[in-house]
């Protein structure tokens, strides 16, 4: 990890918090609005984007322009901005836009700070229910309407005791889905949906395993930050780094992670 002073780490955390606040303010007036227009970014499929997505990313970029002008940015809606500091902010203004346009409160704002090795700080924020999860640079905590507490994974070590989530039942390619179903057949419980919120629940011990495919860097770097701070592990399906996206396995413990990888490989 990049060698950072205590003051620099505190400034990164404060900036991330300010960005999450700004995104909340931009998104909430548009949530469950009958006037919210939705565009489709995918020809031949459905990949929605709304003005709430764009407004939230603009709001976060405005904070960075003021507080961290020398950092790079990778955002889902407005692409890259090169910087000189060696740090990159990775932004997904609304992870789970499909959930957002359906009115469910399981979408979230994802923020990460990464150096050359991957994310060093992650934030998952759910504006509507007021929950925020932050991990890295000495942080490992969540806050919400009923208080908060430390980030701490469940400690489950066996697949037959694991609560497993994925967002879409299809899970990528037909081969990816078959691999996922091998894991699901051994898990205690399998549920679908939640987008980034499943990773947040893993970081506080209510979910034990999340397996997904087809991710981008901005989908996974924020979750990596909070889960690693909580004592969990996140890799690709081969056990390597996944901060650039692809197929991800997030697990509460190393033992559970290894059992899940073995099941994926068949």
Secondary structure by P-SEA (a helix, b strand, c coil): cccccaaaaaaaaaaaaaaaaaaaaacccccccccbbbbbccccccccccaaaaaaaaaaaaaaacccccbbbbbcccccccccccbbbbbcccccaaaaaaccccbbbbbbbbccccccbbbbbbcccbbbbbbcccccccccccccccccccccccccccbbbbcccccccaaaaaaaaaaaaaccbbbbcccaaaaaaaaaccccbbbbccccccccaaaaaaaaaaccccccccccccccccbbbbbccaaaaaaaaaaaac
